[in-house]
């Protein structure tokens, strides 16, 4: 129990007998040092003594273990070492033992074995076909199913033994009488060679093994379906038992799958493709193991990414319900499956599906109704459980708060009654007439001040409305109070002023750049055909773009008479396009407004390039282009040798 962070009865009695009693109201002066934090929490809940687990406690316990023989005189001559070794072995056995609560281990092993059996059965069935086809080649063309083919090999044996009487057996195996008759006819005029009895015995034994493997595969599949209905019924009802079991196996456990976000579940199983795409800066995968579900196959090509995201979201919900619900059932899974079906219909026909919150409420009502029906039977069988001390404290606090609120409400109800009684009492009329006159004068002065303040507020509001009404566009109505100006009205007025004074800020046009057109020239060169057009659209000097690409590619090149870019080397158009995007991000796009209406200006003093944005007016310095690749010639090498 200690390995499972539970307090045993013997440990509880030992601690209660040896530890002093602690008062809860006072500040704690003593703590119990525990190595495992979870065990400390359990001891604090059961015994009520405060526990600590930090580096100081670990160092103290290490020193106690090292000098334990000096503290206890009876543990000498290696007795403490033996005791520690035995305790360590028992603790390790308890820690590593099979966890009853984790039934998903059986699912992980079953789906791994099922996948391995699929590979083995397919390999063995192919070997049976290839082996038996030397004797009866026509059978492989007639029968396509591998399991039926292996059963037929076991039943037929040598093709010379087939007669008209064996038609019933063949019909029973193939479940098709014309196919059985076709096998009989093909056996009479077969082109295969004869096989000895020993070879046929080995072949029939091998076919028998294949049949047994196929039967065991069906049994294992049925066991997996039953196990999934117990462990993860909602996930199995959503995407099927096989795909759900593969997801659990790939995540490591159902709890790990429940902790994964929907974006991780979507690409679970496609890690290689994801990292390859990130490395090559290509398109990331849209789906992993969930591709094997029927929903993605039924969706159109343009909707496969959408439905995979939606399905991954529902898988995350279903796995969390299965992992953390106390009474698992398949109601949520069925409703989630209906939601995915409705989403497919929405992509095809445009029919709006139900909202997720409405569907969840329906299922919650169904579960509540089922609980009420089964509540009477369950209450009679179950024994009442003891409440924890914390629960008792919370209930007491709630009762005290409710009582205090009730008393406060009662006092509030009694107060106005007492005031009425005071008014009726004669003691209230004992004041002198002079004091009454003073009070009346003070009340009149206060009323006059309030009236003046209200008049000033009204004048301010009218002045504000008059000033705003002059600026308001026609057709918006006359507003007499600032509360009449809604947010949408003010927003429309701002946009109207922008359209009138500065239309470029309102009506933005998206800049579209044509991709680079690259063609091969000879065997070791490429030609960038639309290089001058792209430079003109970017409003950049072709010489600057030319130097950037030579530096990035690390090669040589030139610009021909038509201002086209000739590059030495074999480069794919996508790579040239990625470098062009990098140039646009570094030397064309403004970091402030993300606009492309910029100018590249060189400072004569500092010899640095500055980018000025004409939209927002931002100015920033850009990095200088590093020196590109330069092939040293024979003359340069000779000059270098002479200088040395």
LORO-716573 format. One record per residue (C-alpha): x, y, z; residue in three letters. Coordinates in nm, 2 decimals. Example, Ala and Ser with C-alpha at 12.3 -4.5 7.8 and 13.67 -1.06 7.14 Angstrom:
xx yy zz fiba
1.23 -0.45 0.78 ALA
1.37 -0.11 0.71 SER
# end
This chain:
xx yy zz fiba
0.00 0.00 0.00 UNK
0.29 0.23 0.07 UNK
0.41 0.19 -0.30 UNK
0.06 0.29 -0.41 UNK
0.06 0.60 -0.18 UNK
-0.19 0.46 0.06 UNK
-0.18 0.46 0.44 UNK
-0.19 0.11 0.59 UNK
-0.37 0.04 0.92 UNK
-0.04 -0.05 1.09 UNK
0.13 0.26 0.97 UNK
-0.17 0.47 1.09 UNK
-0.17 0.32 1.44 UNK
0.21 0.36 1.46 UNK
0.20 0.73 1.36 UNK
-0.10 0.81 1.59 UNK
0.08 0.64 1.88 UNK
0.42 0.81 1.84 UNK
0.33 1.15 1.70 UNK
0.21 1.43 1.93 UNK
-0.14 1.57 1.88 UNK
-0.16 1.89 1.69 UNK
-0.41 2.17 1.74 UNK
-0.55 2.30 1.41 UNK
-0.60 2.66 1.52 UNK
-0.24 2.73 1.61 UNK
0.05 2.76 1.37 UNK
0.23 2.44 1.32 UNK
0.58 2.40 1.47 UNK
0.65 2.04 1.38 UNK
0.63 1.86 1.05 UNK
0.67 1.49 0.95 UNK
0.94 1.45 0.68 UNK
0.82 1.21 0.40 UNK
1.02 1.12 0.09 UNK
0.72 1.06 -0.14 UNK
0.50 1.38 -0.17 UNK
0.19 1.18 -0.25 UNK
0.23 0.96 0.05 UNK
0.27 1.27 0.26 UNK
-0.06 1.40 0.14 UNK
-0.23 1.07 0.22 UNK
-0.08 1.07 0.58 UNK
-0.19 1.43 0.63 UNK
-0.55 1.34 0.53 UNK
-0.57 1.02 0.74 UNK
-0.37 1.11 1.05 UNK
-0.41 1.49 1.04 UNK
-0.04 1.56 1.10 UNK
0.13 1.81 0.87 UNK
0.39 1.66 0.63 UNK
0.68 1.80 0.43 UNK
0.88 1.67 0.13 UNK
1.17 1.88 0.01 UNK
1.55 1.86 -0.04 UNK
1.62 1.91 0.33 UNK
1.40 1.61 0.41 UNK
1.57 1.40 0.15 UNK
1.91 1.48 0.28 UNK
1.81 1.40 0.64 UNK
1.65 1.07 0.54 UNK
1.97 0.98 0.35 UNK
2.18 1.04 0.66 UNK
1.94 0.84 0.87 UNK
1.97 0.54 0.63 UNK
2.35 0.57 0.63 UNK
2.38 0.57 1.01 UNK
2.07 0.36 1.09 UNK
2.28 0.08 1.26 UNK
2.41 0.34 1.52 UNK
2.06 0.45 1.60 UNK
1.92 0.10 1.65 UNK
2.15 -0.13 1.84 UNK
1.98 -0.46 1.74 UNK
2.05 -0.40 1.37 UNK
2.41 -0.50 1.35 UNK
2.63 -0.75 1.16 UNK
2.46 -0.66 0.83 UNK
2.10 -0.70 0.94 UNK
2.01 -0.35 0.83 UNK
2.14 -0.41 0.48 UNK
1.94 -0.73 0.45 UNK
1.63 -0.56 0.58 UNK
1.68 -0.27 0.33 UNK
1.73 -0.52 0.05 UNK
1.42 -0.71 0.13 UNK
1.22 -0.39 0.16 UNK
1.35 -0.27 -0.17 UNK
1.26 -0.59 -0.35 UNK
0.90 -0.59 -0.21 UNK
0.86 -0.22 -0.28 UNK
0.98 -0.28 -0.64 UNK
0.75 -0.57 -0.69 UNK
0.45 -0.37 -0.57 UNK
0.55 -0.08 -0.79 UNK
0.59 -0.29 -1.11 UNK
0.29 -0.52 -1.05 UNK
0.00 -0.52 -1.29 UNK
-0.23 -0.23 -1.24 UNK
-0.59 -0.35 -1.24 UNK
-0.73 -0.01 -1.32 UNK
-0.54 0.02 -1.65 UNK
-0.73 -0.22 -1.88 UNK
-0.61 -0.03 -2.18 UNK
-0.29 -0.24 -2.16 UNK
-0.48 -0.53 -2.29 UNK
-0.61 -0.32 -2.58 UNK
-0.26 -0.21 -2.67 UNK
-0.13 -0.56 -2.68 UNK
-0.43 -0.69 -2.87 UNK
-0.41 -0.43 -3.15 UNK
-0.04 -0.48 -3.18 UNK
-0.09 -0.86 -3.21 UNK
-0.38 -0.80 -3.46 UNK
-0.16 -0.59 -3.69 UNK
0.11 -0.85 -3.67 UNK
-0.13 -1.13 -3.75 UNK
-0.26 -0.94 -4.05 UNK
0.09 -0.92 -4.19 UNK
0.17 -1.29 -4.11 UNK
-0.16 -1.42 -4.25 UNK
-0.12 -1.22 -4.57 UNK
0.24 -1.34 -4.61 UNK
0.15 -1.71 -4.55 UNK
-0.16 -1.69 -4.77 UNK
0.06 -1.56 -5.06 UNK
0.31 -1.84 -5.00 UNK
0.02 -2.10 -5.01 UNK
-0.10 -1.95 -5.34 UNK
0.24 -1.95 -5.49 UNK
0.32 -2.31 -5.38 UNK
-0.02 -2.46 -5.48 UNK
-0.03 -2.28 -5.81 UNK
0.25 -2.51 -5.94 UNK
0.01 -2.79 -5.91 UNK
-0.33 -2.62 -5.98 UNK
-0.27 -2.27 -6.13 UNK
-0.63 -2.21 -6.24 UNK
-0.76 -2.21 -5.88 UNK
-0.58 -1.88 -5.79 UNK
-0.77 -1.71 -6.08 UNK
-1.11 -1.85 -5.98 UNK
-1.08 -1.78 -5.60 UNK
-0.95 -1.44 -5.49 UNK
-1.01 -1.47 -5.11 UNK
-0.70 -1.60 -4.94 UNK
-0.88 -1.77 -4.65 UNK
-1.12 -1.96 -4.88 UNK
-0.82 -2.05 -5.10 UNK
-0.63 -2.20 -4.80 UNK
-0.94 -2.40 -4.70 UNK
-0.98 -2.53 -5.05 UNK
-0.62 -2.64 -5.06 UNK
-0.67 -2.83 -4.74 UNK
-0.99 -2.99 -4.87 UNK
-0.89 -3.07 -5.23 UNK
-0.53 -3.19 -5.19 UNK
-0.43 -3.34 -5.52 UNK
-0.65 -3.22 -5.80 UNK
-0.69 -3.57 -5.94 UNK
-0.91 -3.66 -5.63 UNK
-1.18 -3.41 -5.74 UNK
-1.50 -3.58 -5.86 UNK
-1.86 -3.48 -5.91 UNK
-1.93 -3.61 -5.55 UNK
-1.70 -3.34 -5.41 UNK
-1.92 -3.06 -5.55 UNK
-2.11 -3.03 -5.22 UNK
-1.79 -2.98 -5.02 UNK
-1.67 -2.71 -5.26 UNK
-2.01 -2.54 -5.25 UNK
-2.00 -2.54 -4.87 UNK
-1.66 -2.37 -4.86 UNK
-1.71 -2.12 -5.14 UNK
-2.08 -2.05 -5.07 UNK
-2.12 -2.03 -5.45 UNK
-2.23 -2.33 -5.66 UNK
-2.12 -2.19 -6.00 UNK
-1.77 -2.12 -5.86 UNK
-1.75 -2.48 -5.73 UNK
-1.86 -2.62 -6.07 UNK
-1.59 -2.39 -6.23 UNK
-1.33 -2.54 -6.00 UNK
-1.43 -2.89 -6.10 UNK
-1.41 -2.81 -6.47 UNK
-1.07 -2.64 -6.43 UNK
-0.93 -2.94 -6.24 UNK
-1.00 -3.17 -6.54 UNK
-0.80 -2.97 -6.78 UNK
-0.54 -2.81 -6.56 UNK
-0.19 -2.72 -6.68 UNK
-0.01 -2.78 -6.35 UNK
0.24 -3.07 -6.29 UNK
0.19 -3.36 -6.06 UNK
0.30 -3.35 -5.69 UNK
0.42 -3.63 -5.47 UNK
0.23 -3.74 -5.16 UNK
0.49 -3.61 -4.92 UNK
0.49 -3.26 -5.08 UNK
0.12 -3.25 -5.08 UNK
0.11 -3.34 -4.70 UNK
0.35 -3.06 -4.62 UNK
0.14 -2.82 -4.84 UNK
-0.18 -2.92 -4.67 UNK
-0.03 -2.88 -4.32 UNK
0.09 -2.53 -4.41 UNK
-0.26 -2.45 -4.54 UNK
-0.40 -2.58 -4.21 UNK
-0.18 -2.34 -4.02 UNK
-0.29 -2.05 -4.23 UNK
-0.66 -2.14 -4.16 UNK
-0.60 -2.16 -3.79 UNK
-0.42 -1.82 -3.79 UNK
-0.71 -1.67 -3.98 UNK
-0.96 -1.81 -3.73 UNK
-0.76 -1.69 -3.43 UNK
-0.75 -1.35 -3.59 UNK
-1.13 -1.34 -3.60 UNK
-1.14 -1.44 -3.23 UNK
-0.89 -1.17 -3.14 UNK
-1.09 -0.91 -3.33 UNK
-1.41 -1.01 -3.14 UNK
-1.21 -0.99 -2.80 UNK
-1.09 -0.64 -2.90 UNK
-1.44 -0.52 -2.97 UNK
-1.56 -0.64 -2.63 UNK
-1.27 -0.48 -2.45 UNK
-1.32 -0.15 -2.63 UNK
-1.69 -0.15 -2.53 UNK
-1.57 -0.16 -2.17 UNK
-1.27 0.07 -2.17 UNK
-1.35 0.33 -2.44 UNK
-1.71 0.29 -2.56 UNK
-1.75 0.65 -2.68 UNK
-1.42 0.66 -2.88 UNK
-1.51 0.32 -3.03 UNK
-1.86 0.43 -3.12 UNK
-1.72 0.74 -3.29 UNK
-1.44 0.60 -3.52 UNK
-1.46 0.23 -3.48 UNK
-1.28 -0.02 -3.25 UNK
-0.98 -0.08 -3.47 UNK
-0.89 0.29 -3.53 UNK
-0.96 0.38 -3.16 UNK
-0.74 0.10 -3.04 UNK
-0.46 0.22 -3.27 UNK
-0.49 0.57 -3.13 UNK
-0.47 0.44 -2.77 UNK
-0.17 0.22 -2.86 UNK
0.02 0.50 -3.04 UNK
-0.05 0.75 -2.75 UNK
0.06 0.49 -2.49 UNK
-0.26 0.48 -2.28 UNK
-0.61 0.62 -2.28 UNK
-0.50 0.88 -2.02 UNK
-0.22 1.00 -2.25 UNK
-0.46 1.02 -2.54 UNK
-0.71 1.22 -2.33 UNK
-0.43 1.47 -2.24 UNK
-0.35 1.53 -2.61 UNK
-0.50 1.83 -2.78 UNK
-0.71 1.78 -3.10 UNK
-0.43 1.91 -3.32 UNK
-0.20 1.63 -3.19 UNK
-0.47 1.36 -3.23 UNK
-0.52 1.48 -3.59 UNK
-0.16 1.40 -3.70 UNK
-0.10 1.11 -3.46 UNK
0.08 0.85 -3.66 UNK
0.21 1.09 -3.93 UNK
0.52 1.21 -3.73 UNK
0.77 1.13 -4.01 UNK
0.57 1.33 -4.27 UNK
0.53 1.62 -4.02 UNK
0.90 1.65 -3.95 UNK
0.99 1.60 -4.31 UNK
0.75 1.89 -4.40 UNK
0.89 2.11 -4.13 UNK
1.25 2.04 -4.25 UNK
1.18 2.10 -4.62 UNK
0.92 2.38 -4.55 UNK
0.65 2.19 -4.74 UNK
0.29 2.12 -4.66 UNK
0.22 1.95 -4.33 UNK
0.01 1.64 -4.32 UNK
-0.37 1.68 -4.26 UNK
-0.43 1.34 -4.09 UNK
-0.26 1.04 -3.94 UNK
-0.42 0.73 -3.80 UNK
-0.77 0.88 -3.82 UNK
-0.75 0.86 -4.20 UNK
-0.85 0.49 -4.17 UNK
-1.20 0.60 -4.04 UNK
-1.48 0.60 -4.29 UNK
-1.55 0.98 -4.26 UNK
-1.24 1.11 -4.43 UNK
-1.28 0.86 -4.72 UNK
-1.64 0.98 -4.78 UNK
-1.55 1.35 -4.78 UNK
-1.45 1.53 -5.10 UNK
-1.08 1.62 -5.17 UNK
-1.13 1.99 -5.07 UNK
-1.31 1.89 -4.74 UNK
-1.07 1.62 -4.62 UNK
-0.87 1.86 -4.41 UNK
-1.18 2.02 -4.26 UNK
-1.34 1.69 -4.16 UNK
-1.01 1.56 -4.02 UNK
-0.99 1.86 -3.79 UNK
-1.35 1.82 -3.69 UNK
-1.31 1.45 -3.63 UNK
-1.00 1.50 -3.42 UNK
-1.19 1.75 -3.21 UNK
-1.46 1.49 -3.14 UNK
-1.20 1.22 -3.07 UNK
-1.05 1.44 -2.81 UNK
-1.39 1.49 -2.64 UNK
-1.47 1.12 -2.65 UNK
-1.13 1.01 -2.51 UNK
-1.16 1.25 -2.22 UNK
-1.51 1.13 -2.14 UNK
-1.40 0.76 -2.15 UNK
-1.09 0.84 -1.94 UNK
-1.24 1.04 -1.66 UNK
-1.61 0.93 -1.64 UNK
-1.69 0.69 -1.36 UNK
-1.98 0.51 -1.54 UNK
-1.88 0.46 -1.90 UNK
-2.15 0.44 -2.17 UNK
-2.17 0.49 -2.54 UNK
-2.43 0.77 -2.55 UNK
-2.18 1.04 -2.60 UNK
-2.00 0.85 -2.88 UNK
-2.32 0.79 -3.07 UNK
-2.41 1.16 -3.05 UNK
-2.06 1.26 -3.16 UNK
-2.08 1.03 -3.45 UNK
-2.42 1.18 -3.55 UNK
-2.25 1.53 -3.53 UNK
-1.97 1.42 -3.77 UNK
-2.24 1.28 -4.01 UNK
-2.43 1.61 -4.00 UNK
-2.10 1.79 -4.07 UNK
-2.05 1.58 -4.38 UNK
-2.41 1.66 -4.49 UNK
-2.33 2.03 -4.43 UNK
-2.03 2.02 -4.66 UNK
-2.23 1.85 -4.93 UNK
-2.58 2.02 -4.91 UNK
-2.53 2.32 -4.67 UNK
-2.77 2.19 -4.41 UNK
-2.68 2.35 -4.08 UNK
-2.60 2.10 -3.80 UNK
-2.68 2.12 -3.44 UNK
-2.46 2.31 -3.19 UNK
-2.23 2.11 -2.98 UNK
-2.37 2.25 -2.65 UNK
-2.72 2.14 -2.74 UNK
-2.61 1.79 -2.82 UNK
-2.42 1.76 -2.50 UNK
-2.72 1.88 -2.30 UNK
-2.94 1.62 -2.47 UNK
-2.70 1.34 -2.37 UNK
-2.67 1.48 -2.01 UNK
-3.05 1.47 -1.98 UNK
-3.06 1.11 -2.11 UNK
-2.80 1.00 -1.86 UNK
-2.98 1.18 -1.58 UNK
-3.31 1.01 -1.67 UNK
-3.13 0.67 -1.68 UNK
-2.98 0.74 -1.34 UNK
-3.32 0.82 -1.19 UNK
-3.46 0.49 -1.32 UNK
-3.18 0.29 -1.18 UNK
-3.14 0.50 -0.86 UNK
-3.38 0.31 -0.64 UNK
-3.22 -0.03 -0.70 UNK
-2.87 0.11 -0.66 UNK
-2.94 0.29 -0.33 UNK
-3.07 -0.02 -0.16 UNK
-2.76 -0.23 -0.26 UNK
-2.49 0.03 -0.19 UNK
-2.37 0.09 0.17 UNK
-2.33 0.45 0.29 UNK
-1.96 0.56 0.26 UNK
-1.78 0.76 0.53 UNK
-1.72 1.13 0.44 UNK
-1.37 1.27 0.46 UNK
-1.29 1.53 0.72 UNK
-1.25 1.80 0.46 UNK
-1.61 1.73 0.33 UNK
-1.74 1.75 0.68 UNK
-1.57 2.08 0.74 UNK
-1.71 2.22 0.41 UNK
-2.06 2.11 0.50 UNK
-2.03 2.28 0.84 UNK
-1.90 2.60 0.69 UNK
-2.19 2.60 0.44 UNK
-2.45 2.55 0.72 UNK
-2.30 2.83 0.92 UNK
-2.30 3.07 0.62 UNK
-2.66 2.98 0.54 UNK
-2.77 3.05 0.90 UNK
-2.58 3.38 0.90 UNK
-2.75 3.49 0.58 UNK
-3.09 3.39 0.72 UNK
-3.03 3.60 1.03 UNK
-2.92 3.90 0.82 UNK
-3.24 3.87 0.61 UNK
-3.45 3.86 0.92 UNK
-3.29 4.17 1.06 UNK
-3.34 4.36 0.74 UNK
-3.71 4.27 0.75 UNK
-3.74 4.39 1.11 UNK
-3.57 4.73 1.06 UNK
-3.84 4.91 0.85 UNK
-4.10 4.79 1.11 UNK
-3.91 4.95 1.39 UNK
-3.88 5.28 1.20 UNK
-4.25 5.30 1.16 UNK
-4.30 5.25 1.53 UNK
-4.05 5.53 1.60 UNK
-4.26 5.77 1.38 UNK
-4.57 5.69 1.58 UNK
-4.39 5.74 1.91 UNK
-4.45 6.08 2.07 UNK
-4.08 6.13 2.16 UNK
-4.01 6.22 1.80 UNK
-4.22 6.54 1.82 UNK
-4.03 6.68 2.12 UNK
-3.80 6.89 1.91 UNK
-3.80 7.27 1.94 UNK
-3.96 7.48 1.66 UNK
-3.62 7.67 1.61 UNK
-3.44 7.35 1.52 UNK
-3.72 7.26 1.27 UNK
-3.68 7.59 1.09 UNK
-3.31 7.54 1.06 UNK
-3.35 7.20 0.91 UNK
-3.61 7.33 0.66 UNK
-3.37 7.61 0.55 UNK
-3.08 7.36 0.50 UNK
-3.30 7.12 0.30 UNK
-3.41 7.41 0.07 UNK
-3.05 7.51 0.01 UNK
-2.95 7.15 -0.08 UNK
-3.24 7.13 -0.32 UNK
-3.14 7.45 -0.50 UNK
-2.78 7.32 -0.54 UNK
-2.91 7.00 -0.69 UNK
-3.12 7.19 -0.94 UNK
-2.83 7.41 -1.05 UNK
-2.61 7.10 -1.10 UNK
-2.88 6.93 -1.31 UNK
-2.92 7.24 -1.53 UNK
-2.54 7.25 -1.59 UNK
-2.54 6.88 -1.69 UNK
-2.83 6.95 -1.94 UNK
-2.65 7.25 -2.09 UNK
-2.33 7.04 -2.13 UNK
-2.52 6.75 -2.31 UNK
-2.70 7.00 -2.54 UNK
-2.37 7.16 -2.63 UNK
-2.21 6.82 -2.70 UNK
-2.51 6.71 -2.92 UNK
-2.50 7.04 -3.11 UNK
-2.12 6.99 -3.18 UNK
-2.16 6.63 -3.29 UNK
-2.47 6.69 -3.50 UNK
-2.27 6.93 -3.72 UNK
-2.02 6.66 -3.79 UNK
-2.28 6.38 -3.85 UNK
-2.35 6.28 -4.20 UNK
-2.69 6.33 -4.36 UNK
-2.96 6.07 -4.31 UNK
-2.85 5.95 -3.96 UNK
-3.12 6.13 -3.77 UNK
-3.11 6.41 -3.51 UNK
-2.97 6.28 -3.18 UNK
-3.05 6.47 -2.86 UNK
-2.86 6.26 -2.62 UNK
-2.51 6.10 -2.63 UNK
-2.67 5.76 -2.54 UNK
-2.83 5.76 -2.89 UNK
-2.49 5.72 -3.06 UNK
-2.44 5.35 -3.10 UNK
-2.11 5.19 -3.16 UNK
-2.21 5.09 -3.52 UNK
-2.31 5.45 -3.60 UNK
-1.98 5.60 -3.48 UNK
-1.79 5.33 -3.67 UNK
-1.97 5.41 -3.99 UNK
-1.90 5.78 -3.94 UNK
-1.52 5.71 -3.90 UNK
-1.52 5.50 -4.21 UNK
-1.71 5.77 -4.40 UNK
-1.45 6.03 -4.31 UNK
-1.17 5.79 -4.41 UNK
-1.33 5.72 -4.75 UNK
-1.37 6.09 -4.81 UNK
-1.02 6.20 -4.70 UNK
-0.79 5.90 -4.74 UNK
-0.95 5.62 -4.95 UNK
-0.62 5.43 -4.97 UNK
-0.64 5.33 -4.60 UNK
-0.99 5.19 -4.64 UNK
-0.99 5.02 -4.98 UNK
-0.68 4.81 -4.97 UNK
-0.60 4.59 -5.27 UNK
-0.41 4.27 -5.21 UNK
-0.08 4.25 -5.40 UNK
-0.05 3.93 -5.60 UNK
0.29 3.83 -5.73 UNK
0.33 3.58 -6.01 UNK
0.55 3.27 -5.93 UNK
0.90 3.26 -6.09 UNK
0.91 3.09 -6.43 UNK
1.22 2.88 -6.45 UNK
1.34 2.67 -6.74 UNK
1.64 2.45 -6.80 UNK
1.92 2.57 -7.03 UNK
2.15 2.29 -7.13 UNK
2.26 2.05 -6.85 UNK
2.40 2.28 -6.58 UNK
2.21 2.61 -6.60 UNK
1.86 2.75 -6.55 UNK
1.69 3.06 -6.68 UNK
1.46 3.28 -6.48 UNK
1.23 3.41 -6.75 UNK
1.00 3.66 -6.57 UNK
1.28 3.81 -6.35 UNK
1.24 4.17 -6.48 UNK
0.86 4.16 -6.43 UNK
0.89 4.05 -6.07 UNK
1.15 4.31 -5.99 UNK
0.92 4.58 -6.14 UNK
0.62 4.46 -5.94 UNK
0.83 4.46 -5.62 UNK
0.97 4.80 -5.72 UNK
1.32 4.69 -5.65 UNK
1.65 4.73 -5.84 UNK
1.72 4.41 -6.04 UNK
2.09 4.44 -5.94 UNK
1.99 4.42 -5.57 UNK
1.77 4.11 -5.63 UNK
2.05 3.96 -5.85 UNK
2.31 4.00 -5.57 UNK
2.07 3.85 -5.31 UNK
2.00 3.54 -5.51 UNK
2.37 3.48 -5.59 UNK
2.46 3.51 -5.22 UNK
2.18 3.27 -5.11 UNK
2.24 3.01 -5.38 UNK
2.62 3.03 -5.35 UNK
2.67 3.01 -5.73 UNK
2.75 3.24 -6.02 UNK
2.51 3.39 -6.27 UNK
2.45 3.67 -6.52 UNK
2.17 3.89 -6.67 UNK
2.13 3.85 -7.05 UNK
2.02 4.11 -7.30 UNK
1.65 4.07 -7.23 UNK
1.72 4.12 -6.85 UNK
1.66 3.76 -6.77 UNK
1.84 3.59 -6.49 UNK
2.08 3.31 -6.59 UNK
2.19 3.09 -6.29 UNK
2.46 2.82 -6.30 UNK
2.32 2.50 -6.13 UNK
2.02 2.28 -6.12 UNK
1.75 2.44 -5.90 UNK
1.38 2.35 -5.87 UNK
1.13 2.63 -5.92 UNK
0.99 2.58 -5.57 UNK
1.33 2.65 -5.42 UNK
1.36 2.97 -5.62 UNK
1.01 3.06 -5.50 UNK
1.10 3.01 -5.13 UNK
1.41 3.24 -5.17 UNK
1.18 3.50 -5.34 UNK
0.95 3.48 -5.03 UNK
1.25 3.53 -4.81 UNK
1.35 3.84 -5.01 UNK
1.00 3.98 -4.99 UNK
0.99 3.93 -4.61 UNK
1.33 4.09 -4.55 UNK
1.34 4.37 -4.81 UNK
0.98 4.44 -4.93 UNK
0.73 4.39 -4.65 UNK
0.68 4.65 -4.38 UNK
0.70 4.51 -4.02 UNK
0.45 4.75 -3.89 UNK
0.15 4.74 -4.12 UNK
0.26 4.44 -4.33 UNK
0.22 4.65 -4.64 UNK
0.42 4.62 -4.96 UNK
0.42 4.98 -5.07 UNK
0.78 5.05 -4.96 UNK
1.09 5.20 -5.10 UNK
1.45 5.09 -5.05 UNK
1.69 5.39 -5.00 UNK
2.06 5.37 -4.95 UNK
2.22 5.62 -4.71 UNK
2.54 5.78 -4.86 UNK
2.70 5.84 -4.52 UNK
2.65 5.50 -4.34 UNK
2.62 5.30 -4.67 UNK
2.32 5.11 -4.52 UNK
1.99 5.04 -4.68 UNK
1.67 5.18 -4.52 UNK
1.31 5.08 -4.61 UNK
1.05 5.35 -4.60 UNK
0.68 5.25 -4.58 UNK
0.45 5.49 -4.77 UNK
0.14 5.35 -4.59 UNK
0.23 5.39 -4.23 UNK
0.55 5.60 -4.25 UNK
0.77 5.35 -4.07 UNK
1.14 5.34 -4.14 UNK
1.37 5.05 -4.06 UNK
1.72 4.94 -4.16 UNK
1.76 4.62 -4.36 UNK
2.04 4.37 -4.34 UNK
2.31 4.40 -4.59 UNK
2.36 4.12 -4.85 UNK
2.66 3.91 -4.76 UNK
2.92 3.84 -5.02 UNK
2.82 3.56 -5.26 UNK
3.02 3.28 -5.40 UNK
3.32 3.38 -5.61 UNK
3.53 3.13 -5.80 UNK
3.90 3.22 -5.79 UNK
4.07 3.20 -6.12 UNK
4.42 3.10 -6.22 UNK
4.54 3.47 -6.23 UNK
4.41 3.54 -5.88 UNK
4.58 3.24 -5.74 UNK
4.91 3.34 -5.91 UNK
4.88 3.69 -5.77 UNK
4.82 3.55 -5.42 UNK
5.13 3.33 -5.44 UNK
5.35 3.62 -5.56 UNK
5.23 3.84 -5.27 UNK
5.32 3.57 -5.02 UNK
# end
